[in-house]
Amino acid sequence: MPDLLDELAERAEADDLLAAANDHFAAHGEEHRGEVEVWDGVTGDGLART
């Protein structure tokens, strides 16, 4: 049981972190979009953006 509780606590923390990251990117989307476009331009992988 303690192992299960530890796993559930870890999942809850991960879910909270993911939700916070999603909120941040949603609030700062334009700022991050520009940065992603710059980095996409330097990858040199030849893949088109979808």
N, C-alpha and C positions, 0 to 999 in steps of 0.2 A: 504494500500500500504506500509506503513512503516514496518508493521509486515512481509510482504513478503520480503522486502529488507533486513531486519534483518536476516530472515531465509536463504536467498540466501548467505549473507555474512558469516554466520556460516557454511554453507555447503562448501563454497569455502575454508574457513580456515581449516575445517576438511579434505577436499580433499588434500590441500597442506601438512598438517601434515602427512597424510597417504602416500603421494608420497615421502616425505622426509624419512619416516621410511622405506619404500620399497627400496629406493636408498641406505640407510645406510646398511640394511641387505644384499642387493645384493653385496655391496662392501666389506662387512666383513662376508660373509657367512660361511667360514671355522671356523672362530673364534667363531661365534655364534652356529654353529652346534655342536662343542665340548661341549659348555656350556649346550645346550639343552640335549645332550646325558647324561651328568652327572645328570641333574635334572630329566630326565626320569627314571634314575636308582634308584632314592630315593622316587618315588611317592608311590610305594607299592600298586598300584591299580590293578595289575595283568593283565593289558591290554597290548597286543602286539602292538608294533609300526607298523604303516602301511606306 
